[in-house]
Structure formats: structure tokens, C-alpha cells
Amino acid sequence: MGYKTNIEQQNLLNQFLKEHILSELSKEQMDKLYDFADLVVETKQFGNLISAKDSEKFLSRHIADSLVPYIYIDERRKTKDERLFEEKDERGTLSSIVYQRSDLSSKTWADMGAGAGCPVFPLAIAMPEVQFYAVEPRHMRVEFMNYAKEKLGLKNLTVVGKRFETSGLADLDFISCRALSTFENDWERAQPALKKGGLFLTLKSFNSISHLENDPAVNIWKYKLPNEEQDYALVTRGNK
């Protein structure tokens, strides 16, 4: 059964989005998310892209998680001032740099180790005004993402078949990754390619980053996913 007809999974995803007060995605955008889910689960010529267990909950587990950076940015556009603004802790130390949605036009966003396309494909669907780069060295994953990009008609996404360090990408507004390595290793790889004032975002299990809770340089946004017991976290760090 495809995700366009999987009402249970659709309801779980939609409830997750409503709980986080996300600006409503269009029907076309939601349909593209369902189409992407079907491509990951059903496309076999590029090898096994996802486990059998996760293929049954792709919307509620992987699409929902992939949209967390979008939710995070969207929730922080509620100020009347439409400029880039900074978050500081009680000591006045810069802890994160946040863009508002109105500032996103022509911004650049690279996803390190993009794998089969999460979170970069859902983010590219949700934010068509941003230019995305899916950076992945594994040939079969690159072939799949190029195939999916064409199927979905994502003109704001470029697939880069290289390691991030040799991709040639630089002066980026955003860099993301999902469950790639430790936060410290991911930041070390990403920081040289971020422009000053850029933002690094990474999706982790909360347990793996709990040691960062008192680090003034990072911002941690803790959340739960539908029908999942463990806690998850979006960790961000601005490039001063």
C-alpha cells in the first residue's frame, strides 16, 4: 500500500505537524512527501534503502523527523522584525543564529551524508525558495537521489556525489546532517564551509547529545516523534 492511501501514517504525520504549529504545507507539497516516501520504500534497483521495519512507518518516523529543521525555523519567524536575528543565553553569549522564513529566498543549504534523502528531500519540498545540495559519496545512493529528484521535479535540489570535504561547497547559509556521527565531529566537518552568520543543524537522539545541555555555544530543541519511545533533539550552532 502506497503512502498516498496510507491514512494511518498520514494522520500521524499531520498530527505531528499540527502539534508543532507548523505553517500549513500545500496539498502539492504533502503529495510530494508521500511520493518521496513511496520512492524510498518501493524502489529496488538501487539496493535496500531502508529496513523493512522502518518502511512501515516512513511518514511518522523519517518524514516527520526530516521536517524538524523546517519547523524550528518556521516557529522562529513570529517576530515582527524580518531580519536575521541571534539568540543569546543569560550571560549574553551567542548560542544560536536563526533565520526567518521571509529571509530564506536564495539561501543555500547543504546536507552532509544525505544517504537516501532524509532530511534533504523533505526540506527541499517544504522550502522551494532555498537551494539545497544533497552531498553523498556512495554511488548507489547518489543514483537513487538523482532518480528521485527527477521523479519529483525538485528544481531547487542538486545532488553532489562526493564527500562533503571534497564537494567544493563553501560560504553556505545552512548545513545539516542526520544521525551521521557525534555532534563534535559533524560540527568540525561543517564549520569551514559555513559563511559567517550561517547555521549548522543536526538531528540526533537526545541521549547522544545530552552532554551538550550546558554548552552555551549550542541550542538544543528536544522533541518526540509519533509512536516512538525515545527522545530526539535538533542541535544547532551558529558560525560567529
Order of alpha helices (4+ residues) and beta strands (2+ residues): alpha-alpha-alpha-alpha-beta-beta-beta-alpha-beta-alpha-beta-beta-alpha-beta-alpha-beta-beta
